[in-house]
């Protein structure tokens, strides 16, 4: 009876370890996919902001000479 119980316990723990390993590998792959997706979105957002900032800076540089100068009068 003791031998059969040990074999059953060993089989149970081997199955539990195998299921845990498979579950962790699935979670790890899901984590990697989510991380890649978020990184791609952040990079796209960063690139978009860089383009907008560059456009604003070029607009500011082209409009800077057109600003009227103020004169101060001393009376």
C-alpha positions as CSV (number, residue, x, y, z in Angstrom):
1,X,0.0,0.0,0.0
2,X,2.8,2.4,0.8
3,X,4.5,1.9,-2.5
4,X,1.3,2.7,-4.5
5,X,0.7,5.8,-2.4
6,X,4.3,7.0,-3.1
7,X,3.9,6.4,-6.9
8,X,0.6,8.3,-6.9
9,X,2.1,11.2,-5.0
10,X,5.1,11.3,-7.3
11,X,2.9,11.2,-10.3
12,X,0.7,14.0,-8.9
13,X,3.6,16.3,-8.2
14,X,5.3,15.6,-11.5
15,X,2.0,16.5,-13.2
16,X,1.6,19.6,-11.1
17,X,5.2,20.7,-11.9
18,X,4.6,20.1,-15.6
19,X,1.4,22.1,-15.5
20,X,3.1,24.9,-13.6
21,X,5.9,25.1,-16.1
22,X,3.5,25.2,-19.1
23,X,1.4,27.8,-17.3
24,X,4.4,30.0,-16.6
25,X,5.7,29.7,-20.1
26,X,2.3,30.8,-21.5
27,X,2.2,33.7,-19.1
28,X,5.8,34.7,-20.0
29,X,4.9,34.7,-23.7
30,X,1.8,36.8,-23.1
31,X,3.9,39.2,-21.1
32,X,6.4,39.5,-23.9
33,X,3.7,40.2,-26.5
34,X,2.1,42.8,-24.2
35,X,5.4,44.5,-23.5
36,X,6.2,44.6,-27.3
37,X,2.8,46.1,-28.0
38,X,3.1,48.8,-25.3
39,X,6.7,49.6,-26.4
40,X,5.5,50.0,-30.0
41,X,2.7,52.3,-29.0
42,X,5.0,54.4,-26.8
43,X,7.5,54.7,-29.6
44,X,4.8,55.7,-32.1
45,X,3.5,58.3,-29.6
46,X,7.1,59.6,-29.0
47,X,7.7,59.9,-32.8
48,X,4.4,61.7,-33.2
49,X,5.4,64.2,-30.5
50,X,8.8,64.7,-32.0
51,X,7.2,65.5,-35.4
52,X,4.8,67.9,-33.8
53,X,7.6,69.6,-31.8
54,X,9.7,69.9,-35.0
55,X,6.8,71.4,-36.9
56,X,6.2,73.9,-34.1
57,X,9.9,74.9,-33.9
58,X,10.1,75.4,-37.7
59,X,6.9,77.4,-37.6
60,X,8.4,79.6,-34.8
61,X,11.6,80.1,-36.7
62,X,9.8,81.2,-39.9
63,X,7.5,83.5,-38.0
64,X,10.1,85.0,-35.7
65,X,11.4,87.7,-38.1
66,X,7.9,88.8,-38.9
67,X,7.1,90.0,-35.4
68,X,6.8,93.7,-35.2
69,X,9.3,95.5,-33.1
70,X,8.1,97.7,-30.3
71,X,9.6,101.1,-29.9
72,X,9.9,102.9,-26.7
73,X,9.4,106.6,-26.6
74,X,10.7,108.8,-24.0
75,X,8.7,111.9,-23.5
